[in-house]
Amino acid sequence: MALNGTANSTKQRPRDYSSHGVTDNDIFMLPGSDFQLLGLLTAVAALVRLFRIYQPSSVVFDEVHFGGFASKYIKGKFFMDVHPPLAKLLLTLAGWLAGFDGEFDFKDIGKDYVEPGVPYVAMRLLPALMGVMTIPTIFLTLKATGCRTMTAALGAGLIIFENGLLTQSRLILLDSPLITFTAFTALAWTCFTNQHELGPDKAFDASWWFWLVATGLGLGATVSVKWVGLFTIAWVGSLTVVQLWALLGDTATVTPRKWVKHFLARGFCLVVIPLTFYLGLFAIHFICLVNPGDGDGFMSSEFQATLNSKAMQDVPANVVLGSRVSIRHHNTHGGYLHSHNHMYPTGSKQQQITLYPHKDENNVWLLENQTQPEGLDGAVSGLNAWDSGKPVPIRDGTVLRLYHIVTDRRLHSHDVRPPVSEADWQNEVSAYGYEGFEGDANDYFRVDIIKSLSDGAAAKEHVRTIETKFRLIHIMTGCALFSHKVKLPDWGFDQQEVTCAKQGTLPNSIWYIEQNEHPLLGVDAEKVNYKNPGFLGKFWELQKVMWTTNAGLVESHAWDSRPPSWPVLRRGINFWGKDRRQIYLIGNPIIWWSSSAAIGVYAVFKTLSVLRWQRGFRDYDNVNFKRFDYEIGSTVLGWAFHYFPFFLMQRQLFLHHYFPALYFAIMALCQVYDFATNRISALGLRDRPAIGRSGIAAFLALSLVVFTLFAPLSYGNQWTQSACNKVKLLDTWDFDCSVFPAELSEYAAAPSSVGSAAQTAAPIASALNEKSQDINVTPRPAGEASVSHVERVEYRDQDGNILDEEQVKELEGKVSFETRYETRTRVIDSEGKEIADGPVGGDGVAPPHPDIERLPETAAGQPDDDRRIKPATAFPEKDIRKEKLVNEADDGKPRPASEPSAATR
C-alpha cells in the first residue's frame, strides 16, 4: 500500500524530532506569481462579497440582535449576550466611524434602514471584508501544508463560491469574524507546525516565535467572538500534546531542560496570551457599558451596583424591630418581595404577593414583633410603635410579622394551594388584614439565619442589611417563604410567583434586606453597602451567567437543525423575505457534499491503515503514506473538534454552527486532491499535471455554476418560481418558491422596498375614515399596504368585557374608571382592508429565534433605562406599565424592545 510505489529506508529518517519528508513551506518566501494569483483571487472574492451589499435595505434575521448591541454599546447601556464581545465591538466601531448614533433600535426583521439614515452598509462591510480575508488565508494555509499553487487556488475558489459563507458574511452577524479568526489560527498553527517539524535548527528562532505568538493571538480572538473558539483551542491543544510527546522521545537533541523550555513557551503563547486577550476584551466591554440596561437583571445586586445610577447609598447595618425594609430574593436575579392592591382570582382570593424587579414603595415592609411593645398605658399600637425607646435587634430565631405599609395588610400564609404551583408541598402566600387589624397566627414567620452564606460574625448572630442571608419560616405550617422562575398569568401582571414551600430548595428560599430605615438609626449609625466585586468578580459572574443562559436555550425553533443533517446540507435557514424576494441560508451543495466525501475518504483510509498496521504491514515506512495520515489527519481532527461536540448539546442549533467545521472540510478536500494529483505516483497523475489542473478548473466551473443557480437566495435578488423549483433538489430545503413571481417582468410592475425607503408604504391618517378619499391626495398604488394608527376609547368591566354607551352611562357616578394605554399595529391594503399577518410588504419574513439575548425571568419587559427609582404604586395597573411597557422611554422616544425570544445567531 505504498502511496508512491517505493518505501523509504530507515537510513533516510532523521535522528532528531524533525519529521520525515517535510520541507520549509515559509509563506513569506512564495514566488511573485503566487502573490499575483492571490491578489486576483482576493479581488474576485471582494466583488462576490460586496456585490449589492446595500441589499436588502432593511433588518435581516440576527441583525435584530447584533445591530441592537451596537446601539447599546454606543449608548453605554448594559446588555447580556451569550457570546463574548469582540465581534460586537468591531461591528460597533464600524457603525460609530460611519456616524451611527445608536438611535435606531433594530428591533424588527424587515425594519427599514434608509429613512432613519442608519449606516448599515458600513456595518455590513466589516463582516464582508473579514469574509474576503478568508480567501487569502486558506490559500496561504494550504501552501503552508505543502500543497501546490493550483490546489491552494482551488481552496480559495471554493470559499469564494460557497453560498452559505457568502450569505453569512454580507450581514451584521458574528459568524464571518468567527470563521476569519478560526482560519487565521489554522494558518498560524500550520506555519508553526512546519517550523517545528523542520527540527532543532528552527526551534526558538524568530519565525518559530512569530507563528507561535500569532497562534495564541488567533486563539484569543476566536474564543472572544464565540465560545466555539474553545473547539479551536482543543484542536491546537491536542496537536501541542503530540508535539511535546515527540520532543520527549528525542533523547539525542532534547534535554529535560530544553523540553521544559518548549513546554513553557507553548504554555505562555497558547494559554497566557489567549487568556489575556480574552480578559482584555471584557475589560473594554465593561468600560463601554456603564449605564443600566435591559440585561442588568441577569446580574447580582453587587454587579448592578457598579452601573451608573444603580449604586445605592449607604444604609444602616443593623435591622431592628420597626425597620422599614425592602426584602430581596437571593437566587432569581434579585427581585423584591412585593404586594399590590389586587387579589388572587382563586384560592383564598386575598391580596397578591409577588416578586418584582424594580424598586418601588410597594416593596416596603415594616418588621413587627409578634406582640406590640408595652408603653405606660399598655400596648402601643400603630406603625410608629417601635420608633421610640431602645432599638431591638432581630436575631436568629426571632418571630416576626411583616406589615405592608401601602395596603395595610400583613404577609400571610395558610394551607391553601397557590393559583399556579398547585403542588401539595406549596402553600399560598397572601397579604391579609386591614388598618387596625391585629392579625392572626398565620402572620407569624421565624427568622432562620443561614450562617454559611452570611458575611461576617455579626451577620451570623443578628440580621444585618445586605450581609445576612436568611429564611422566613412560617410558624403554623413550617413552610419557608419561596420564589422560583414561574411567572403569574395576566392577572398577576407577569410578575414572579411567591409561595411558601415545605420542601423548597435552599437557594430559592433565601432572602436578604437591601433597604433599611428606622428613626432610631440616625446618621451616626453603622452603615453598609454592596461590596464592589472588581473586574475579576464581574468577569467571572458574567461568564457563569453566559454559560447558564446559553445552556438554557433548549426550546425548539422553526429553523433549527441537528448535527447529523449538516454535512449533507439537509436544510437551511430562512433569513428574510420581502417584496417577493427571499434570503435563505443554504450552502453550495457541490462544495458541501464533496468536502464531506473527503472526510469520508480519510476515515476509510485511517480505518484500513490501522487494520493493516495491526496485521504487521509496514505502510508507515512510506513517507507519503505517513504524511498523508498526519497532514490530512490534523485537518480532519480540526473538523471533528468543530463538529462532534455539538452532538452533546441540547440547546438550539442551526446550520451556521457547522461553518467552522466546513472550513476544515474544504481544506481536507483540497489536501486529498493534492496528494492524489501531485504526490502519489501510483495513480499516474503526478507526471501528468495538466490532468490535475484540468480537474481543478472543471470543479471550480461546476461550483461557479451551482453558486450562480443559488445566488438569488444569497443576495435576495429577483427570481422566478420555475428557476427556484429547478434547484430545489431536496424536499427538506424549505425555501418557499411560491413567493417568487412566475415571470421577472412582474417585478417591474410592483413597488419595491429593497433599495429605497421611499418605496415603503405610507401610513394613512385614520382608520375611522378608511372609506373616504381626498381628491387632493395622490392615491396609493394598487396592492400597496400601509400601517394604520388608530386611537379608540373602550370601556371594559373587571372581566374584560366591552361596555356599550348605555352601560357606561348607567355606571357613571357609581364606579371609577382607570386608564390603560395599548398600542396595536394593523396592516391595511390599498382598499382599506386589514391584512391579517405579516409586516408591510412581508412575504415570509423569518421568525426570530432566541439564541442570543434573553431577559431574566424577573426582568422581562423592563425598560432598559430603568433606574429602579419609581413612584409609589398602590394600584396594579401602574405595575403593568412598569412591567410591560418596553417601547417607550422616560422621554417618550422609541426604544428597543427586549423580547426574551428575539432572533439569534
Disulfide bonds with the S-S distance in Angstrom:
Cys479-Cys500 1.95
Cys724-Cys737 1.93
